[in-house]
Amino acid sequence: MGKDMEAGRRGSGGLFRTKSVEQSIRDTEEPEHRLTRSLSAFDLTVFGVGVIIGTGIFVLTGSVAKDTAGPAVAISFAISGAVCALAALCYAEFASTVPVAGSAYTFSYASLGEFPAWIIGWDLVLELALATAVVAVGWSGYVRSLMDTAGLELPTVLQGPSATDGFSFDLLAALLVLVLTVVLLLGMKLSARVTAVVVAIKVTVVLVVIVAGAFLVKADNYSPFVPESKGNVSGSGFDAPLIQLLAGYEPTTFGVQGIFTAASVVFFAFIGFDVVATAAEETKDPPRDMPRGILGSLLICTVLYIAVALVVTGMQNYTQLSVDAPLADAFKSTGHPVFAGLISFGAAVGLTTVCLILLLGQSRVFFAMSRDGLLPRLFSRVHPRFGTPYRSTVLLGGLVAVVAGFTSIEELASLVNIGTLFAFSVVALGVVILRRTRPDLPRAFRTPWVPVLPVVSVAASVWLMLNLSGETWLRFGVWMVVGVVVYFAYGRSRSRMNARG
């Protein structure tokens, strides 16, 4: 019956039945479940830069440099960027070979089987939802700061949980999510145009920080570049990095271990390039454009991140960096408050695209799982006029708006990181498996040095995961257990693979 049907039915009825690449592509041609192809390589690169440059560069730099890595946080950014680059090469091959919505979920279905695909899809839905909520709350904080400067203030009850111990709802964060949900409903091309304008503003602000800050750098602030280890530090319980708990020694900051621990934290700043792969089905020429969009956006952002980290730690000693707004406060400390206002404006504007693209990625993963029957099929219907999965977009946008309104951001970033690193590992393994099971597939882009590079990618991702806290691992495990229950209670019996098998 041909290799595609044979591959699609391998393990039929079992947990590891795969969905062939050919069948995945045929499913995209169903009129009621077909997305519109309108994106170019430029659009994808803009999406990537738009989602990557956000909370990480505007917020994380200060806290991580001050508490964990010192000026060597620039090395931490480089390490995280390298780990992402390894994964990006694997994503590029998959996205150009399997140009279907769903990213790591779809790739896993074609290579590892249905149950692993469900697990990774379940993981991605949580990851992208929490990431959107985190960024929306961060955006709300910047906007409230700008409002305070203008003499405006929201009632405390509408400022979110971080503003009071009593009942409070973050109105601005929820409204942002709802407005962006409407933008996504109206079509991908409109989303791309909005993103392009906002990204131009955001990148301009980042370049101003780098260029202006470079003239304010003092060499003494880099000494020591890698501060000595603090030895035993507070927080030596279950919130310590898992690798340290397993090794049986007390957690430390600074030193070489501090650089790696910082890399696992600032990894949050790179989250997003993989979301570009979720738009493969809406790309005009996926084999050509997907690798360019994924790799191009990651390269641009890595260079900018390292430059910003070097400038900020050079402007102000790492021990004095602000945790809440390190870039803005570094300029204030050197007597340049005008730049501080510009940075706050750039952060507030720039974070809108991060939320937009994370919402886009989440809705496309949910859409792909629904089209396969693992979630209710009604959520995979495409709007007849706008060509977007409107039902899943509205559902998820509403839920994320509620989460953003009632949730503070302190404990969510690490959970997002572990979910992303898990997805990276699965995609890298999938490249090796699909090379062996389907060597005949046309591949416009081929990951170099297979299987060595994917294996190194898995090892690097796992290493960063081990540097996350034991508490993060526990929460991640609970979410995965819930996913397993949902799969066996609903998804397995309703999968479209049952009908085809």
Phi, psi and omega in degrees: 000007179096157184294326183294319180288323179296317180292323182291331184261357182300122181078021182306135181088348180258182182286340187246027175292131183260154175254119187297155177300318180298318179292322178300317180291321178297325180295335180286349183266358177292126187306319184281348185233027184254128178270155182275133179270112184219358188261142177254177177299323178297315179302317182294319178296318178297318176302314182298310179297322182297324183269332183284312182282109183196233185304321185302309185285330182273339187236308190295330185307314184292311184295320182288320178295319185290322189254342191231314190238344185068204179301340179291003175301335176298322177292323178299318177298320179296320179296312179299320178297321179294318177299317178295323180297319177300315179292323182298323178297324178287317177300320182298319178295314181296314185295329178277337180270324181238077185283068185230144179301149176121343176054233186300329178298309181295319180298319180293323180297325182280339187242315186262331180121174189295313183295313174301323179296317177300314181301315182289325177294317177299318178298315183293321180300315178294313183304310184288327177294312180294321179297318178298316180297317179301312183292322179297319178293320177297318177300316180301320179298317179296318181295319178297324177296317178294323178295320178299320178299325181273003179084017179250147181210134175280151173303146183305324183294345181251013182260356177097168184301332182289345184270341184203157177277343179272196180294134177201146180232129181279091185298317183296317180297316180295318179296320178302312181299318182293318179297317180292329175299319177296318178300317179294324179297327186279359173125154183290325183294319177297318179300320180294321181292316177300316181297318182299317181295312183292321179297322178300317178295315184295315181294324177300316178298317180297318179294324177297317178302314183293311184291310181293319181294331181299330180280352183249006182287137174243125185302328181299333181291343179272000183249118000277144181290321174243096182300154179294154180297140177283346187077214181296130181235168178294160181082036184271014178273218186287352178271005176283158176305138184299323182299327180283325176295319181292325182282344176082020176238161187288147181293147179228163169234164185065182187070186181297318179298325178297325179296316181289321177298318178297322180298323180289337179273311181289351173307330177305329182291341182262351183300130178138325183300328179290339178294333178304324182294337179290343181265014183302322183288344181253019181258139184297314182226079186304316182302326180269316191277326183298311178301320180296316181294316183292307185287324181296314181294321180294318180298313181301314185289324179297316179298316180295320181297312181298319181296316180297316180300318179294319182292313185295315179287343175275332179285322185222138179303138186302332180289344183252002183294143176286147178272323185281319183216070188298321182293310181297315183290333177295321177290323177299321182293338179261008177083030180230069184293337180299319179295327179298317177296321179297320180294317179298320177295315180297322179294316181296317179291315186295326183292342178296320181290328178298312178299317183301313186282328174295320175298320177301311181298317181297315182294328180285323175295313179299319178300314181295319179294323178292319180297331178276357178088358181285339169235162183309131185295338183297337181279357179257009176288137181259139181297131185297334182263313187270344179068028180240153177284081193292325183291314179293325179295316180294315180301308185290322178299318178296316180295317180294324178299318179294315179299316180296326181289328187251002189242139170270163192263355192301321191255007187264331188300318182295325179293325175295318181300313184293326177295319180293315180297323176298316178298320178301315182298317181295317180297318179298317176297322180298324178299315180297315183294316182291330175298325182278319184277330181227065179293344183280346184296137174290129181237107180292328176233132181242125175300128182287156171057043175280135009265003187298310183298313177300323179295318177297322178299316178298313181299318180294318179295316180296321179299315178294324177299320181293340178273000172273162188288156176299327179295321177297318179298321180296313180296319178298318179297320179297316179297321179294321178298316177301319179298319179298318179297315180297320181298311183287333180278332185228300192298317187300315184284337183259001178301139178294340177295334175298314181294325183279337184276000000 
